[in-house]
């Protein structure tokens, strides 16, 4: 008992008094405990100290014989403890309240065994399956991958990846995407869709899973998360926001992976309290839209595993954000039993992990409160009821391992049309010299590159289009046209329209001709009569490993070789994230470049729509493309932070604070090749008439200056109850910004994406000498609006709402969002660096 008391005392200390790495200047100063919470914490500490989640060493050459691993004690308390887990009650809305009344009526009738049956996985047809309680008519719940569609099943669509959807900068398309993905999950009888994803956010340029997310800015990702969740749950499917939290790299993302001798902890993402909220931001949007599930990740946060991190789950997610749904572990991410239960995890997947009968034992011996087990099961049922899946009309499960059923359910509907539309909308034109594009009835085109055609043998793994973890590690390119990345978030298309196929159909219609070479690095035959040469290359990424590079020599040489003789060389890059282009971007014969992303099954059709001008490109980059890898600094490579550290307890401290992607480039005055938000059109647009208003009531605004701006409270009303998504005041509109956008071209109709950036005032003490992690970025995206399509000479209006959250910063002393006093700068333009209008207001 003395040992447990010692552990408890160490956990209570602030991080600054603990030995070991890490010093978080803006760490929360207050930790709230009850007597029950204190007892729970002692049991959690005991569970952690026993290392019961760590695999025992069976390697005879292990440097840690008999599993005697280094002590974790120096790292306790670096993530502030927060106990007990809040008990949800459905106060967020009448719909949640009704769901909880019904759920509590059910759980009140359950035995301990039945309660735990809802908190664990079982074998079954889905990638995750809960237990059932037949006597109460509660079926097993089906979990299935992934964010871009039902993976590994027949007669299901392959939607564009998250990063491609983000490149549309179109909130309406994001909602329609969610609705269509949700409809396919519902049609297959899936209860819980494992998506969407904003973790990783894209901090690390080479991050292996950045392509699954929604861009490297929390505001852009937040809009995507909210709209997708709204669409998915509009179909009655429970959406899962993942991965919570700070899951920013694949390198050493879990125990033993990439570690010396296969032994060592997962990477610890070390962040201060203000930086933490930057990564929480997109999840707030998902929760506000009604997400019923959140998935915790494999990584550690401030040296505490995400699925047993009480600060993240109990403190931030369930208290600060008022989450009413359930937390599910990533598959095999649970690292302890008592600790994960008391920290706020609700379901373990894919089997019982450290729970099952052991969870019942923990309840009986007092390690886990029975109230906690009741809350776990109630949260699961409440989300199920909130989605309306209990009314007897929900389709039966129509998925199976390997995807082969005697009579598969066709859920594709007309989604191919939407996939084609999003594929084109997310294609970004970054270079177009002298009107190379659009093509105008070309008679002779040459097609080069491995990315122009479908891979010849893509189904070695029926659940992993193009290759599974066993073969794709270290790939820089994909030997075929790239429509999705690798891993659990990939898709399995019912067909793929390749660029060459779509071009063949179009050129045949125009009675033209093609010549092609898909494999040579330097094709020997030169076709000097060709109207243009199209070169197709790609950049691959996958779960399980980070990208080895942001370019490859073979593809760059191919472009240069074709450009050496073809005066109209058009480069098409399908990429799973950032792809550097500087070896050839300035070549005079490279006259057009399209960053074509990961467009899904209609890839070729989407591309030809852009090439021929049937669709005017309006996609914008959701990340920054640098001139060279070193421009990303320490944010380039996930392994850079490991040198000189403890190999058993790897860590990466987010010293940049809020300065990732374009904000990092702004902070260090680095000129990018193509900035965040950049994208060209076949026409041009002009901006004018910036106006800023104070919102004094819904639908009522006053022009500046206004006394209303001086009466805004610094903090949200402390007497207002928290609801799911955070304090309701955070979503209140405080200001409106409007401007005019005109199609100033004379030939093509098109749409513009107007972008709003805000400069939040810095504190007086944010002066030279402050650490970068403590500074406020010079400007941050806080709105975007698609205007159009506009005919030449036609004008439209871009209107932006600025909420309290948009204008606030996290105050680490007050532990609340704060509306700073001072001058707020406003910019509106076509990208993060093409800023056409500016203004200001003062609070």
N, C-alpha and C positions, 0 to 999 in steps of 0.2 A: 504493500500500500504506500510505503514511503517513496518507492520508485515512481508510482503513478502520480503522487502529489508533486514530485519533482518535475515530471513531464508537464503537468498542468501549469506549474509556475512558469516554466520556460515558454509555454505557448502564450501565456498572458503578456509576456514582455513585448515591447515594441521592437521592430526590426533593428533599430539603431543600437539596441543594447545586446544584440545577439552576435556571436562570432560567426565568421563565414562570409561569403561574398554577398554583395548587394547592399545598397543603401538607397532607400526610396524617400527622397526629400518631401514628397507630397503624399506620403502614406496616410491613410485614415487614422485619425487620432483617437477615435472612440470605438470601442467594441462593446456591444450590449450582451449581457448574460442574464439568465435567470438561474435559479438553483437547479432546475431541471437541465438547463443548457450546460451548466458547469459539470454536472454528472455525466452528461452525454459526451462532453469534451474529453473527460478523463478516459472514458471507454474508447473514444476515437483515437486518442493518443496511444493507448495500449495496443489497439489494433494496428496502428501504423508502426509502432516500435517492433512488433513481432515480425514485421515484413511478410505478413501472411499472403500478400499479393505477389511476391516476387518468386519467379521460378527457382526451384532449388538447382544448384549446380550439379550436373551429371557429367561434366567435361573433366576427364582425368587430368588434363593439362591446365585446368582453371587456376588463375592466380588467386582465387578465393575458395580454398578447399572447404568442403562440408557446408557450402553456402554461407560462410561467414563474411557477409558483405560489409563495407564501411558503414559506420553509423550515420543515421540521418539527423541526429540530434542538433547539429550546428545549423540546420536549415529550418527547424521548427519555428513557426511564428512569422516567417518572412511573408507568408500570406496570412493576413489577420484572421483569426477564428471568428466565426459567427454562428451561434447556436441559440436556441433550437431551430429546427426547420419551421417556418410559418405554416400554419394549418390553413389551407385554402377553404373558402366558404362561398365563392360565387358572387361576391359583391360588385364585380366589375360591371355587370349589366343584368338586365332581367333575364336574358337568355342564359347567361352563366348561372344565375341564381336558380332558375328552373332545373338546369342540368344537375346542379349540386343537390337540390332537394331530392331528386330522383335517385342520384348516386348514393347519397347518405342513407336513403331508405333501403337500398340494396345491401350496402356494406354492413349495416346494422344487423343484418340477418346472417352474416357469414362467420364461419369458423376461422381460426388462425390459418389453417391449411388452405382454405379457400381464398383468403386475403393474399397470402403469399403466392398463390397460383396466378394472380394477375400481375405479379411483379417480376416475372422471370420468363425466359424463353424455353420453348420445347421444340423437338423435331416436328417438321410439318412441310407443307408445300411452298411456303414463303421463305424469304431470307431471314425473317424473324416471325415467331408465332408465340403469342401468349397462351396461357392455359384457359380453359373454359369452365364455366359453372353451370352445368346443364339444368340443375333444379331451379335456377333463377333465370333461365333462358339467356345466359350471357355466353356468346360464342367465342372461340379463340379469335384474337385480332391478328390481322395479317399486315406485316411490314414489308415494304419492297422498295428497291432502288429503281431509278435514281432521279436526280433533279431534271434531266432532260428527256424523261420518258421511261416507260416500263422496260427495263433491260432484260434481255435474254429470253423474250417470249415471242411467239409467233403472232403475226397480224397486229403488231403494235408499231407506232410511229417512232422515228428517230428525229427528235426536235433539235434545233440549234442549241449549242452549249450556252451556259450562263454568260460567259464573256462575250459571245456574239450578240446575245440579247441586249446586254448592257451597251454595246456599240450602236444600237438603234437610238438610244437616248429618247425613247418613246414610251411614256407611261401607259398609254392605251394598249400598245402591242404587248407590253409586259403583262397586263391584266389578261388579255386574250390568250396569251401563251399559257398562263397559269390555268385558265379555264379549260383549255384544250388538253393540257397534260392531266389535269384533274379528272376530266371526263374519261380519259383512257384508263386511269387508275381505277376509277369507279367501275367502269365496264369490266375490268378484270377482277373485280371483287376485292381489291386491295383497300384495307381500312386506313393505313397510315403510309403516306408517301414520304420517302426519305429525301426531302428537299423542301425548299430551296437552300442555297448555301451562300453565306457571307463570311465564312471562316475556312480558308484564308481570305483576308481582305486584299492581299496582294502586296504586302510589305516587302517581301523578298522578290527581286526581279526574276530569279530563276526558280521560284516556287513551283513544284510539280503539279499542284492542284489549283493554281490561280485561274485556270481556264474554266473551272466549274463555278467560280464565283461571278460577281457582278461588277467588277471594276475596282480600281485602286483608290476609291474615294468613298468615305462612309455615307455621304449624302446620296450619291448615285446608287450605291449598293442598297441603301435603305429604301429608296423609292422602288427599286426592283424587288426587294424582299417583300415589302408591303403589298405591292400589286400582284405578285405571283401568289402569295398566301391568300389574298382575297379571292383570286380566281380559283385556286385549287379547292379551298374550303367552300366556295360557292357551289361546287359540285358535290358537296357532302363528304369530301375526303379530308382526313386530318393531315395538315401540312406539318413537316418537321423542320424547324429552323436549325441549321447546323453550321459549323461545329463550335460549340460554346466552350471555351473561348481561347483566343490567341494561338490557334492552330495554324501558324504561318509558314511552316516548312515541313518537308517530308524527311529530311535528314534527321535521324535519331528521334523520330516522332513517337516511338514507343519503346518499351523495355527491350534491351538487347539489340535493337535494329541498328546496324552500322557501328556498333560498339566494339571495342577491342575484345576479342574472344567471345563475342556475342553476349557480354555481360555489362550491364550499366543501365542507368535510368534513362527515361525519355528526356528530351530537351526541356529545359525550363525557360519559359518566356517571362523575363523579369520586367515588370512595368510598374510605374507609379500610378497613383489613383486617378489622376487626370487623364493620362494616356490610356488607361484602361477603358474609360468611357468612349474613347474614339472607336474602339473595336466593338463596344457594346451597341453603339449607335444604330447600325442596320437591324439588330435584333429588336430594338425598340419598335421599329416600323412593323416588323413581322408580328410581334405580340399585339400591337395596336390593331392590326388587321384580323386578329383572332386566332393566331397559330395555337393549335392544341398540343403540340409537342416540341421539345427542344432536345437536341442531341449534344451531349458532352463529348469532348474529344480525348485523344490518346495522350496529349502532351501534358506537361506540368506548367502551372502558372505560379510564379514566385515560389517555386520548389514544392508545390502541392499539386498532385494529380488532378486534372480537370474534373474527373468524375467523383472526387472526394474532396473537392475544394469548397469548403463551407462559405468562404467569402464570395465566391462566384455564384454558387447555387442558392444558398440560403440568403446571403446578404444582398447581392445585386439582383439576381433573377427573380427570386420569390418575394423579396421584401421591397426593394427599391422599384422594381418593375412590375410588381403585383401579379406575377405569372400564376394563372389558374390551372394550367394544364400539367402535363407530366414530363419529367426528364428521363430520357432513355440513354443508356450508355452506348457509345460506339461499340462495334462488335469486338468482344474480348478486351474492352478498355477498362473494365473494373479491376482495380488493384487491391481492394480490401473489402471486407464484409461490413463490419460495424461502422467503420469510418465513412464508407460511401452512403450507407443508409442515413446516418445522422447528419451528413453534409448536404443531403437533399436529392440524391438520386432516387428515382422511383421505379424504374424497370431496368433489369440487366439483360443483355443479349450477347450471344444467341441462345445460351442455355441458362443454367442456374448460377453460374459463376461462384461467388462466395456466399450466395444466399440459399434459396430453396429451404431444405430442412434446417440449415444452419441459421437462417433468418428467424425461423420460429423459435429455435433454441435461444437466440439472442434476445427475443422478446420475453421469453419465460425467465431468463436469468437477469433481466433488467438492463442489459447492454443497449437495447433499442426499445424505446417506449412503444407500448401498444398503440398509442395515439399516432405515432409516426407510421406504423404499418397500416393503420386505418387510412391515414392521409394518402399514403402511396397508392393504395387500391382505389380510393375515392377519386383521386386525380385522374387515374386512367379511365374510370367509368364516366366521369364528368366530361372528359374530352370526347369520348365515344357518343355520349348523349347530346352534347353541344353540337356535334356534327350531324345529328339526326339519323344515326345509323341503326337505331333500335326500332324503327317503325315497321319492320317486316318487309320492306321493299328493296333493301340493299342487296345487290347481286351476290351470288355465291362466289367463293374463291375460284378464279379461273387462271391461275398460274401454277407452274410446277418446275422443279429442278430440271434444267436442261431445256425447258420450254416446250416439250413435246407432249401435247395432250391429244386424245383421240378426236376431239371436236373443239379446236381452239376458238375462243371468242374473238371476233374481229371488232376491234375498237378504233380503227383508223378514221372512220367517217370521212369528212372532207378536210381533214387537218393538213393534207399535203399542200393545199392552197395557202394556208396560214404559214406553213413552214417555208414555202417559197417566198412569201411576202417578207417574212422576218429575215430570211437569208439575204435578200437584196437590201433591206433596210439597214442591216448591220454591216454591210460591205463599205469600207472606207477608202475613198479616192484620195491619195496623198500626193500624187504628181500627175499633171496633165498638160503637156507642152503643146502649144499651138493647136489646141482642139483635136488632139489625137483621138480622144474619145468624146462622144460616142462614135462607134463605127457606122458608116453610112453605106450600106449595101456593098461591102467588100466582095470582090470576086475571087480573091486568092489569099488564103491565110496559111501560115505555117504554125504548127503546134509542137512545142518542145517541153520536155520535163516529165519526171516520174509522177508528178502530182496531177497530171491531166487525165489519168485513167484510173479505174478501180483496181485495187490490189488483187492479184490473181488468186491468192490463197489466204483469204481473210478469216476463215472459220475454224482454225485449229482449236480454238476455245469458243464454244457456242455462246457463252455469256460475255465474251470480250472481243468485240469486233476488231480485227487486225492483230490481236495478240494479247495474252495475259501477262501477269506479273512474272511468269517464268521465262519470258522471252524479251519483254520490252525494256528492261532496265538498261539505261544508258543510251537509248535511242535519241538521236537528235532530229531525225526525219522519219517519215512514214512512207513505205514503199508503195504508194498509191495515193489517190486523192484523199485528203484529210478532211473528215467531216465531224470528228469527235476526238477527244483525248482518250487516255487509257485509265483503267481502274474501275472502281465501283460506280463512279458517276458517268461512265461511258454509255453509249447507246448501241442498240443492235438493229440496224435499219432493215426494213422489209425489202428494200431495194436502194440503190444509189444511182442517181443521175450524175454521171461524171461530166466534167467540163468538155471533154472531147465528144461525148455523146450529144450533149446539148448543142455544141458548135456544129456538129455534123448535120443535125436536123435543120439548123438555121441556114447553113451554107447551101444545103440541098434545096431549101425553099427559094433561095436567091439564085439558084443555078450557078453556083460558084464551085471552088475546088479547095481542097486541103492537102497539105503535105505534113508529115509528122515524124518525129523520132522521140520516143519516150525514155530511152535509156542512155544514150551517149552523152558523155560530158562535153564533147566537142564535135557535134555532127559534121561530117565531112562535106555533105552536099549543101551548097548555098543557093537559095532560090531568090535571085535578084529581082524577079518580077512580082514578088509577094507584096501585097498591100500593107501587111503588118505581120510581125512574128510575136506570138504569145508564148511566154515562158512560165511554166507552172512549177513552183517550189513550195515546200512547207516546213513547218517547225513543230515538232512533236513534244508532248509532255504527258506524264502519267502519275497517278497516285503511286506511292511507295518509294519514289526517288525524285529528287530535284533535278532540274535540267542541267546537263553538263556545260552547255554553252547557249548563247542567244543567237547563234548563226552557225553555218557550216560551210566549209571550203568548197565542197563539191557543188552545192547549189549556187554559191557566189561565182565560181568559175564558169558554170553553165551560163549564167546571165551575161557575164562579160564576153564569153565566146560568141554568143549569138549577137550581142550588141556590137561586136567588132565589125560585122558586115551588114547587119540589118538596121536600117536607119529609122525604122518605126518599131522598136522593141517594147512590148507591153508586158510587164511583170505582174503575175498574180501570186500572192503569198497567202496560203491557208496556214494559219498559225494558232497554236494553243497559248497565246500570250505574246509578250514582247519579242519582236524579231528585228535585229539590227540590219540596216540596209546600206551603210556607208561605203562599202567597197564598190558599189555600182550606182548609187542613187544619183550621182552628179554626171554620169556618163551622158554625153550629148545624144546618143542614140537610144537611151532609155527614156522614152517620151511619155510613158504613163505607167503608174504603179497603183495596184489595188491591194489593200490589206483585206483579204476575204474571210478571215476568221475561221470559225467552225460551224458551217451553216446547216448541217443536218442532211437528210436524205435527198432533198431537192437541190443540192449544191450547184450542179451545172446549170439548171434552169434559172436559179437566182442570179448566177453570174452573167449569163447571156442577157438577161433582162437589163443588167447594168451596162454591159459592153455595147449593146445596140441602142441604148437610150430609151428602151421601153419604161425603164424606171430611172429617174434622175437620182444619183447617189446622194444620200443625206446622212450616212453613218458618220460617227465621230469616235475618235480613239478613246477608250476607257482607261488608258494608261499612257505613260510617256515613253516614247522611243528615243533613246539617247544616240549620240554619235559613236560612242564606244562604251564597252562594258564598264570600264573604270569610272565612268561618269556617275554610276549608281553608288559608288563608294561602298560603305559597309552594308548597304541594302542590296547588293548584287547577289552574294553567295551565302547560303544558309550556314555553311561550315566555317565561315571566316571568324566567327566569334568563339570558336572552340580552342584556338591556339593558346597554350599556356594555362588552360583551365583544368579542372578536375575531370578526367575522362569518365569517372563513374557517375558524377553528378553534372552533366553538361548543362550549360546555361547560355542564354543570349539576352543581354540587357538592351532594351529598346531605348538607347541613349538619344535617339532622334526625336523622341516624344511624338508630337503630332505631325512631324515633317516627313511624310513618306510621299513617294512618287512626285507629282509636280510641285508640292510644297517643299520637298527636299531640294529640287532644282532651283526653286525661287530663293530658298534660304541661303544656298551656296553660290548663287549667281552663275549657274551652269546653263549654257544655251543648248537645248535639246535639238535633235534632228526634227522630230515632230512632237509637238506638245500635247498634253492631255486636253481632250476636247476638240482636237483638230480634225478637219475633214473638208474636202473640196466638193463642189457641185459643178454641174455643167452650165450653171448660170451664176450670177453674183447677187449679193444682197447689201443693202445699206440700212443703217439704223439712225433713228432720230427721236426727238421728243421724249426724253427721259422724265418721268414724273414719279414722285414718291409721296405716299399718303400714309397717315396714321389711321389705323383701324380702331374706331371708338365703340363699335357694336357690330354684330354680324350684318354684313351688307352695307354698313355705313362707314365712310371714311372722311377724314379732314385733310386738307392740304397743309404742307409745312410752311412756316413754323406753326406748331400747335402745342397748346398747353397740355394736351393729352399725353404727349411724349415725355413730359416732365413728371407725370404722375404714376408712371409705371413702377411697380414694386420691384425691388432687386431680386427677390426670391419668390418662388411659388407659395401660395397660401398654405401655411402649415396645418390649417384646420380642415383642408380639403382631403378626403380619403384618396389613397392611391388606387388606381385601377390598372388592369392589364395594359402594359405599354408605358407605364410611368405616371407621374403626376399629371392630371388633366390640364393644368395651366400650361404645361410645356407645349401643348398642341394648339394653344390659342394664337390666332393671327394678330400680330401687333402692327405690322406695316404691309403696305402693298406697293409694288413697283411695276410701272408700265412703260412701254416704249413702242414705237412704230418700226416695223420691218417692211422693206420694199424690195421686190424682185427688180433689181436694177439692170438685169440683162435684157437682151432684145430678141431672144430666140427660144429659150426653153422654159417651160414651167418647172417649178421646183419648190422644195420645202427647206426652210432654214431651222437650225436648232439654236435658238438664242439661249445664252448661258448667263446666269447671275452669280457674281462672286462678291463676298462680303469681307471687309477688313474690320475685324473686331478690335476695339481699342485695347492697347496693352496697358498693363499696370505701370505706374511710375517706376517701380523697382525692376521692370523688365528692361534692363539696360545692359550695356556691354559688360561682359563678365558672367552673365547668367548662362547656365547650361542650356544647350539647345532643347533638351527635353522639357524645359520650363517655359519656353517661349510660345507666344501665340503666332501662328502663321500670318504672313502679310496679307494673304487672301485665301478664302475657302469657298468652294462651290456651295451655293445655298438655293439653287433653283435652275431649272431648265424648261424650255417650252418649245415644242415643235410648232412652227408657224407655216401654214400652207396646206396643200400646194397652192402657190401663187403664180398666176400668169405673169408674163413680162409687164412691168409697170404697175402691177397690182400690189396693194399694201395690206398688211395684217397687223394685229396687235399681239404683243407678248406681255402677259400679265403674270406676276410672281407674288406669292404670299410668303411673308417672312414670319415664322412662328417664334414664340419665346425660346424654344429649344434652338432654333437656327441662330439666334443672336446671343446665346448664353455660353458660358464656359463653366466647367466643373470646378467649384470652389472646394479645395481639399480640406480647408479648416472647417467650413460650415457643413461639408458633406451634402451639398445641394447645388443645383444649377443656378448660376448667378448672372444676372443681367448687369453687366458692368456700366458704370457711368462714363460718358465720354463721347467721342465722335466716331460714328460708324461710317466707313467708306463703302460705296456701292460702285460696282463696275458691271456693265452688260456688254457682251460681245460674242464672237464666234468661236472662241477657245479660251484656255486659261491665259494665253498671252496675246491674243488678238482682241483687245478690249476697246470697243468703239465708243461707249458712253460712260460717264462717271458722274457721281453725285455723292451726297452725304446727308446724314441726319444726326441729331444729338439726343442722347438720353441722359 
